Amino acid sequence: QVQLVESGGGLVQPGGSLRLSCAASGSFFRIYAMGWYRQAPGKQRELVASITRSGSTNYADSVQGRFTISRDNAKNTVYLQMNSLKPEDTAVYYCLQGSNTWGQGTQVTISS
């Protein structure tokens, strides 16, 4: 059974940066599309960014130009580089492999 482990969350000031990582167990990481989602208190979980197995990317309008998703198939890891962070980026960030394998989430808090 595949497991996803997110890391890299934390508390940063507005305008700061964070890099999230999601490490996957298993041998077939490279064949899956991967995604980052987030869920703020009282809100639905929403797609932040996704990357196909060939490396094509897609971003939510709210993060376009500030966030970058990437993957390293040799390390079974997908990353989310987040720059110019805003208070509204505060949420628990989750990694998704394929359509139904989720990580446990990592908290990102943007506050001065």
ABEGO torsion letter per residue (X at the ends): XBBBBBBGBEBBBBGBBBBBBBBBBEAAAAABBBBBBBBBBGBBBBBABBBBAAGBBBBBAAABGABBBBBBAAAGBBBBBBBGBBAAABBBBBBBBEAABBBAEBBBBBBX
